[in-house]
Every structure is written in structure tokens, then in C-alpha cells.
């Protein structure tokens, strides 16, 4: 598992030094930062106590009702935190919105073997293609980048899953699709210039979306626990996940996905 991606995380732009401002009390020069520091410490202590109380209350309510309860203070633009009836917590990380690719997360693209030098960045709508489609002769792979900064706010990660809606399959016959840990995708990404495929994370054998009655569109869920733990440990700002068919010559493995539905569900404990 590569750890070099942690180097792309935030770093201070220069050295940081504490500034000590002095005032005069009783004829003596006294660092006023000391007095101010106590207020700051008290404020942080109160905030921490309030946060702990909110987590406890949400957990108690979840246990009482048997349903997960959101910890409201933990909500961000791309993440929501829920207390579960089991006493664990789940961070639900999503893309930045339905108009991806946009923003620091929500970056994704596809590549097509038939047109190996063409970039499809922001050219395929909300459709990520995977596998071989014999009507056009295209063989596709897709890359989706999920922000992982919010994982730094979690405790011990118990499990993590990547969830995405499979909107179309060639038939209702199940075929395996793979999820990989890959390098970052860019606007310049093409079939001939793909990110490195580091490690196979999970395989799901499914077919959703061909037939509204027999196999309607639905979410596919991939286990990414090891990657989430690595992202937290190495402070990755994001991780890119690659989708590809296990057999890229089998037309029945052809699938379409909606990147805007992507979610990273991480279940963790506070202790």
C-alpha cells in the first residue's frame, strides 16, 4: 500500500512561531497571552464537553429508537456523522454534488480503449462506464476520487465501504466488477495515460439497472476498510478508486454508474 500520497496533504506555508505580547500589571511586565490563553483553554474545554455530550445524547437516542441519529455539529459540506444503535458511529462521506467533477472532492473521469488518447473529463455527464460494449466496440474504465480529510475526525475505524449506484447493466446476468486503489486521475487522464492500479480492493458480482422489474438500478457496495485505515494513518487528503470489469472482453460485464451517488461509509468507535 503506497503511503507517498500523504505527502500531498496540507502543510504550513512557513515556520510558525508563537507571538508573546506583554502588558504592564503592578509595574511588572506580564505576558498578556498567558491570561488570554486561559480563556482560550476554557473555551476549547467547553466546546469539547459540549461535543462529548452531543455524541452521548445521539448514541443514547439511537439505542432507544433502534435508528441511527445524526450528530449535527459534525456535519460538513461533504460529510455527515451518525450514532448507530450498536454504539458505533458512521461517517458518510459523499461527493461535492450532482454536478461532479467539481471542487476538492467529486473528481472523476472515464477512459476508453477505443480512443486511447481522448480525455473524457467532464464529457460524459453523470455516467461512469465500465467494461466492454460491443455496439461501439468501446472498453471502459472509470476513476472516482473521494475526499478523506474527514476521516481524521474519526476514532478507531471498524469498517468502511464504498457505495455507488449501478444505473445500467447489459443484462440481468450477474458479472463481477472490481474496485481498485489507484493513483490520482486528472483532466489529462486517458486510456494511454491511466493512473497506476495499485491494489485490488474488492469484487462484487452483480447486475443492476437493465430491467426495472427483474434487476432495477441499485447500489453496489465494496469493502474498502484497509484503504480507509491507510488514508487516516497517512493523512491522505483523498483517495482515488478505480472501477473495471473483471473480464474486459465479456459484453455481459458492461455497466454504467452514477458518480454523483458515490459515498464512503466509515463505521468507527470513539474509544
N, C-alpha and C positions, 0 to 999 in steps of 0.2 A: 504493500500500500504506500503510494508516494506521499511524502509529507512536505514537499517543496512548496505546495500551494499555500501553505501557511505564511510563506514569505510575501504573499500578495495582500495580506491583511493590513489594517491601519497601523501606521507608525507615526509618532510625533514628528513634526517637520524640523524640529531642532531641539537642543537641550532645554530642559525645564528646570528652573531654579525657584525656590520659594522666596517670596519678597517679604521682608520684615519691616513694618512701618512702626516707628516709635512715637510715643506721645509722652507728655510730662505729667506725672502724678506725684504730688507732695515733693516736688523738686527733683524727683528721680526719673530718669529716662526708662520708661516701661514699654516693652513691645506690645502695642495695641492689638497685634494679631493674636496674642495669647487670649485676650478677653473675647475677641471676636470668634476665635476658634472654639471656645466653649459653646457659643450659640450655635455654630455650625454643627458641632458634635451632637448637641441636644436635638437639633432639627433632624439630623440623619437618624438618630436613635428613635425619635418619634415616628419617622417615616417607616423605619424597619419594623417597629412594633405594630403599626397600622397594617403593613403589608402581611405580616405573620398572622394577624387577626383575620384579615380577609381570606387568606388561604385556609385557615382553620374553619371559618364560618362556611366557606364554599364546600369544603370537604364534608363537614357535618351535614349540610343540606343535601349533598349528593348521596350520602349514605342513607339519609332519612327517606328521600324520594325515590331512590334507585335510578336516578338520572344524573347525567353529568351537569355540572354547574360552572358557568364561566367565571373566572377571576378577572373582574372588569379592569382593574388597574394595570393588568399585564398586557392589555390589547395594544397592538401597534398597527401600522398600515398593512402589514403583511402577515401578522401572526395573532392568534387567539389562544389563550390558555384555559383549560377546563379541569376542574376537580372531578375525579371519577368515583363512583360508589365503592370501588375496591380500595380507595385510599391513595391511589396513584394520581398523577396529573398528566394531561396530554397537551402538548403544544402543537397546534395546527398551523403549519406554515404554508402559505399559498403564494401564487404568482401575484404580480402587482396589479393585475386587472385583465379584463377580457380582450384588451387591445394589444396584447403582447406581440412582438417584443418591445418592451419599454422599461425604463428605469433600471435600478441596480440589480433587480431580480426580474424574472419573467423573460429572460433572454433565451431564445430557442431558434432552431433552424433545421432544415432537412437537406439531404444530399441525394443526388440521383445518378446512378451509374451510367445511364444512357447519355447524360450530358455532364461529363466528369469535370468540366471546368466552369460550370454555371453555379453561381451563388443564388440560393433561394431565400436568403434572409429577407423577412418581411414581404415575401411574394406569394405565400400560399394561404393567406387568411388564417383562420384558426384551425388549420388542418396539418397535422404532422403524419407523414406517410411512412409505412414500414413494410418491407417485403417486396415481392415481385408481382407486377401487374401485367398480364400478357396482352392486353388490348393495345397498350402503348409501348410495351417492352421495357418499362421503367423498373429499376430495382432501387428501393429507397431505404434510407436510414434516417433517424432523427435524433437531435440532441436538445436536452432541456436543462437549463441552469436554474437551480434553486438556491436562494439566499439562505445562509446558515448562521448568520450572526446571532439570531435569537436563540440558538442552541446554547450560547454561553450563559443564558439566564436559567438553564435547567439544572437539576441536580444529577443524580445517577440515572443514566439512560437505561431503561429496561428493554425497550423495543422501539423500532422505527419502521415505518412503511411509506413507500411512495405510491400514491394513488392517482390514476388518470383515467378519464372516460374513453372507452373504446367505442367510437361512434359508427364504425362500419367494418365489416369483415366480408371476405369474398363469398363465404357460405356459412352455414351454421356448424360446419365441421371444425372441431377444435384443432388448432395448430399452435405450437409453442412460440412465444415471443420472449426475447431476452432483454434484460436490463443490465447495463454495464456502468462501471465507474470509468469516466473518460476525462480527457483534458478539456479545457475551455473551448467553446465554439465562438466564432467571430463572424463579422459580416463577410470576411474573405473565405470562409469555410466552404469547400466544395468536395465532391467525391474524391478528387485527386489530392486535396489538402484537408484531410479529416483530422480531428483531434486524435490523440493516441487512445487506444482502447486498453485501459489498464487491467481491469479485472471484471469477470462475470459475477454479478451480484445475485441475480435471481432469474428464474424462468417460470413463466405462467402459461399453462396450456388452456386456451380459451378462444371463443369466437362470439363477439357481441356486435349487434348492430346490423346484421344482414337482413333480419326479418323481425318486424315489430312484434309478431306473435310468438315465434319459436325461439328467437335469440335476440331480444331487443338490446339497444345500446346500454352499456353499463360500465361500471368502474372495474379496472384491473388493479390488483394490489400486489406490490413487490416488496419483499423483505430487504430493507437497507440498514439494518441495525448496526452492522460493523462500520459502514460508511458514516453514519451519524455520529458514532462514538469517535471515529477518527477526525471528523470535522470539528467536534468540540475540543478534543485533546490538542489538536494542532492549530486551533483558532482559524480555520478556513473561513473566509468571508462568504464563500458559496461552494457548491459542488455541481458538476455537470454530469448528467445521466444520459446514457446513450441507449436508444431502443432499436433493436434489429430483429429480423426473423431468424429463428434457429436454422431454417433451411431457406436460403435466399433464391432457390430455383423453383420452389413449390408455390404455385399460384394460390393455393388454399390458405397460405400463410399471410396473404395480403391484408393489411389492416390500416385503418385511419384512426387517429386520436385527436382530441381537443386539448391543446396545451393550456388553454386558459383554465381548465378544470384541475390542473395539477396541484397536488397537496402533499406535504411532507408531514405525516402524523408521528410525533415522537412522544412516547409514554415514559414517564420518569417519576422518581421519588425525591422528596426534599432532603432525606437523610442519606 
